[in-house]
């Protein structure tokens, strides 16, 4: 039997196996017996027990993958978001309304990074500037979603 580390199994299933392995260990099973029962490598099972000893049941829970690193730093994002709260004309554009392409140009101008329109939409949505799902009609018309509003005194 091929003894792997379980990468082909669903996360929830592995989580249940880890909890079951703890129960079996408490009832007197040896590590090698538990590993054979689950078709796992003995070292993987040992890591489960070590994690359990250090962190309890919480240490055996499945963890969501962190995902890719953001394309813009927190400082760069804050600078872009604060900038689009001003009219676009302040940054050399002919009209005061913002579009995704104007934001894209502004990001490139400030950071030297080129982000896709989808990435820009996600950035704006994450910061509460754009709401709702992106659709083809709103992709090119950020100005209808983000309009410059003069603050009243």
Secondary structure, 3 states (H helix, E strand, C coil): CCCECCCCCCHHHHHHHHHHHHHHHHCCCCHHHHHHHHCECHHHHHHHHHHHHHHHHHHHCCCCCCCCCCCCCHHHHHHHHHHCCCCHHHHCCCCCCCCHHHHHHHHHHHHCCCCCHHHHHHHHHHCCCCCCCCCHHHHCCHHHHCCCCCCCC
